[in-house]
Amino acid sequence: MIYTSKSFLLHRNCFKLLQRYSNRLSSTDRTKGDEPTPSKVGANTQNPISRTMKLLGNDMKNLKEFLLPSQQEKDSTDSYLERYRREDFQNHCDVLVIGGGGVGSSIAYWLKKRARSGLNVVVVEKDSTYQEASTCLSVGGLRQQFSIVENIQLSLYGAEFMRNIKQHLGEEVDINFTPYGYLMLASEQGAEQLQENSKLQNLLGAKNEILTAKRLKERFPWMNTDGIELGCHGLEKEGWFDPWALLSGFRKQAISFGAHYVDAEVVGFEFRQQSDILVEGLSPGEYEGLDKAYVKLKNGEIRDIKFAIAIIAAGAQSGKVAKMARIGAGKGILTVPLPVEPRKRYVYVYQCENDRGPGINTPLTIDPTGTYFRRDGLGGNYLGGKSPPPEEEPSVDNLDVDHAFFDSHVWPNLARLVPSFEAIKVKSAWAGYYEFNTFDENGIVGPHPYYNNLYIATGFSGHGIQQTPAIGRAISEMIIDGDFRTIDLKRFGFDRILVDQPLYEANIV
Ligand SMILES: Cc1cc2nc3c(=O)[nH]c(=O)nc-3n(C[C@H](O)[C@H](O)[C@H](O)COP(=O)(O)OP(=O)(O)OC[C@H]3O[C@@H](n4cnc5c(N)ncnc54)[C@H](O)[C@@H]3O)c2cc1C
């Protein structure tokens, strides 16, 4: 119904515009003192070429006046658009996705790809420019060099999806995938774990090789291997890509399949008592489910959206959104918060001043301290960074960059590993927020154990953008099929937090 009335309004409006256009054309003619004789009117209205030539014959001022609407017309068009937006507003939906970044948009894409008109999907995104979204400030790396089975599987699917991206997101999508392996280095202390991880990764379908310090030196002569015991070098399915292009592709395709994006911020929830639902620890009739989300529009207006299912995919703000749903602020299971908060991470872009920096065939290299670098384009630039030690976490009030952090924590490690990096100059830098899971730095994916209509997909802590294709698919399976069908992500559920069983990933950067 909504589509019908919307397209009717659009057509009606187009018709009015055309009418106005044609009226103005004839009135412009008349002001020139040119009486509209039947033959001239006929020439103007019947022959499109004569009409166009006539139009081009006018001076530019007339042309501008002709094409641009008058103030009065503009006001009525603006109010039409405002009315149109209001009419388009979905005040109820089947699935409400909170956050339209990489994760939320992938979820919307997968749900709509599979269910099409069977599910009305609304994505609420508070900033359609994505200025502070982690997705757009990420480095866009894809690797299978993880220690947890699920992380390896999620990233293997990420690689497969990106290989076939045009089939998924359309011919015009170009994520600029740069296929280079990662190179994870280990000291004597981490060597055994590196080998074990590599075995598991290869068993699951990744392709990488273990190199001794001697082989590393032969393969990568720019490297100082003092203190390095082994390296794991990715040979396939790894690299980096443009995360903004991936997000835009998901968003565009989700919209083309019928998803609705609402430019608004979720600011609260409405709860509804449901006496038919019994929950351990609550007396019968005490359960209150989630019913509606309150959203604040750009003009400050607060509206509500009723939903059957909601998904928290609000990145670094997910803990805050969960709290609005009483997660961490209620009774029983609801005393346990969603442990996701913003943590600021810096990325520095630098140039090697002596022109002797590592060449084109340089992998994304991570040293045993977690300091990483890779080439950035073909102009001799590199980018890199390092997570700060826990006791030195910077304030998350803004995204200002601390340049002293590069000098004190990043550069010394870079220069130790790559002696030619003794002479580097930082050209630019940026900061972004990890959606940091303080419990175990891994994704939290799946249903919330208390609410029967709330799902969570967040907390990826620095390795989430490469997992967006698989996470969107996984959530669509949960909602449409009732369970995970391709990659079993049960261990990534919220339950592990309730029972205090962290799932530690050894390869966090
Ligand atoms: C510096 C840096 C480097 C990174 N490098 C990599 C990498 O190499 N590889 C990798 O895989 N990952 C990397 N990541 C991590 C990756 O970027 C994230 O895991 C991923 O982008 C998370 O996507 P998201 O959609 O959950 O979050 P976001 O992209 O932040 O999207 C969440 C959205 O929710 C919206 N939102 C928040 N609150 C509300 C609300 N109340 N109402 C409505 N909307 C709301 C926000 O505006 C935002 O657009 C990096 C991150 C950073 C910061």
The ligand as an SDF file (V2000), in Angstrom:
LIG
                    3D

 53 58  0  0  0  0  0  0  0  0999 V2000
   41.4010    2.5710   13.0610 C   0  0  0  0  0  0  0  0  0  0  0  0
   40.6160    1.3250   12.7920 C   0  0  0  0  0  0  0  0  0  0  0  0
   41.1550    0.3330   11.9900 C   0  0  0  0  0  0  0  0  0  0  0  0
   40.4230   -0.8150   11.7260 C   0  0  0  0  0  0  0  0  0  0  0  0
   40.9570   -1.7580   10.8970 N   0  0  0  0  0  0  0  0  0  0  0  0
   40.2390   -2.8560   10.5840 C   0  0  0  0  0  0  0  0  0  0  0  0
   40.7570   -3.8120    9.6840 C   0  0  0  0  0  0  0  0  0  0  0  0
   41.8530   -3.6540    9.1470 O   0  0  0  0  0  0  0  0  0  0  0  0
   40.0020   -4.9010    9.4180 N   0  0  0  0  0  0  0  0  0  0  0  0
   38.7880   -5.1040   10.0050 C   0  0  0  0  0  0  0  0  0  0  0  0
   38.1660   -6.1240    9.7280 O   0  0  0  0  0  0  0  0  0  0  0  0
   38.2650   -4.2050   10.8480 N   0  0  0  0  0  0  0  0  0  0  0  0
   38.9570   -3.0890   11.1660 C   0  0  0  0  0  0  0  0  0  0  0  0
   38.4530   -2.1770   12.0320 N   0  0  0  0  0  0  0  0  0  0  0  0
   37.1990   -2.4880   12.7270 C   0  0  0  0  0  0  0  0  0  0  0  0
   36.0050   -2.2320   11.8640 C   0  0  0  0  0  0  0  0  0  0  0  0
   36.0610   -0.9480   11.3410 O   0  0  0  0  0  0  0  0  0  0  0  0
   34.7400   -2.4090   12.6910 C   0  0  0  0  0  0  0  0  0  0  0  0
   34.7760   -3.6590   13.3430 O   0  0  0  0  0  0  0  0  0  0  0  0
   33.4840   -2.3700   11.8300 C   0  0  0  0  0  0  0  0  0  0  0  0
   33.5470   -1.3190   10.9290 O   0  0  0  0  0  0  0  0  0  0  0  0
   32.2730   -2.2260   12.7150 C   0  0  0  0  0  0  0  0  0  0  0  0
   31.1520   -1.9380   11.9110 O   0  0  0  0  0  0  0  0  0  0  0  0
   29.8030   -1.4930   12.6090 P   0  0  0  0  0  0  0  0  0  0  0  0
   28.8010   -1.3770   11.5610 O   0  0  0  0  0  0  0  0  0  0  0  0
   29.5390   -2.3640   13.7690 O   0  0  0  0  0  0  0  0  0  0  0  0
   30.1620   -0.0670   13.2510 O   0  0  0  0  0  0  0  0  0  0  0  0
   30.0560    1.3760   12.5850 P   0  0  0  0  0  0  0  0  0  0  0  0
   30.6880    1.4050   11.2650 O   0  0  0  0  0  0  0  0  0  0  0  0
   30.5600    2.3270   13.6250 O   0  0  0  0  0  0  0  0  0  0  0  0
   28.5180    1.5560   12.3970 O   0  0  0  0  0  0  0  0  0  0  0  0
   27.6510    1.7400   13.4840 C   0  0  0  0  0  0  0  0  0  0  0  0
   26.6550    2.8010   13.0890 C   0  0  0  0  0  0  0  0  0  0  0  0
   25.6760    2.9200   14.1060 O   0  0  0  0  0  0  0  0  0  0  0  0
   25.2600    4.2570   14.1600 C   0  0  0  0  0  0  0  0  0  0  0  0
   24.6330    4.4890   15.4660 N   0  0  0  0  0  0  0  0  0  0  0  0
   25.2160    4.4700   16.6820 C   0  0  0  0  0  0  0  0  0  0  0  0
   24.3150    4.7220   17.6400 N   0  0  0  0  0  0  0  0  0  0  0  0
   23.1230    4.8870   17.0130 C   0  0  0  0  0  0  0  0  0  0  0  0
   21.8140    5.1890   17.4700 C   0  0  0  0  0  0  0  0  0  0  0  0
   21.5380    5.3560   18.7790 N   0  0  0  0  0  0  0  0  0  0  0  0
   20.8270    5.3270   16.5540 N   0  0  0  0  0  0  0  0  0  0  0  0
   21.0830    5.1720   15.2300 C   0  0  0  0  0  0  0  0  0  0  0  0
   22.3190    4.9010   14.7460 N   0  0  0  0  0  0  0  0  0  0  0  0
   23.3170    4.7530   15.6280 C   0  0  0  0  0  0  0  0  0  0  0  0
   26.5370    5.0400   13.9500 C   0  0  0  0  0  0  0  0  0  0  0  0
   26.2800    6.3510   13.4850 O   0  0  0  0  0  0  0  0  0  0  0  0
   27.2790    4.1830   12.9390 C   0  0  0  0  0  0  0  0  0  0  0  0
   27.1300    4.6310   11.6220 O   0  0  0  0  0  0  0  0  0  0  0  0
   39.1400   -1.0030   12.3070 C   0  0  0  0  0  0  0  0  0  0  0  0
   38.5900    0.0010   13.0950 C   0  0  0  0  0  0  0  0  0  0  0  0
   39.3110    1.1610   13.3280 C   0  0  0  0  0  0  0  0  0  0  0  0
   38.6990    2.2440   14.1710 C   0  0  0  0  0  0  0  0  0  0  0  0
  1  2  1  0
  2  3  1  0
  2 52  2  0
  3  4  2  0
  4  5  1  0
  4 50  1  0
  5  6  2  0
  6  7  1  0
  6 13  1  0
  7  8  2  0
  7  9  1  0
  9 10  1  0
 10 11  2  0
 10 12  1  0
 12 13  2  0
 13 14  1  0
 14 15  1  0
 14 50  1  0
 15 16  1  0
 16 17  1  0
 16 18  1  0
 18 19  1  0
 18 20  1  0
 20 21  1  0
 20 22  1  0
 22 23  1  0
 23 24  1  0
 24 25  2  0
 24 26  1  0
 24 27  1  0
 27 28  1  0
 28 29  2  0
 28 30  1  0
 28 31  1  0
 31 32  1  0
 32 33  1  0
 33 34  1  0
 33 48  1  0
 34 35  1  0
 35 36  1  0
 35 46  1  0
 36 37  1  0
 36 45  1  0
 37 38  2  0
 38 39  1  0
 39 40  1  0
 39 45  2  0
 40 41  1  0
 40 42  2  0
 42 43  1  0
 43 44  2  0
 44 45  1  0
 46 47  1  0
 46 48  1  0
 48 49  1  0
 50 51  2  0
 51 52  1  0
 52 53  1  0
M  END
$$$$
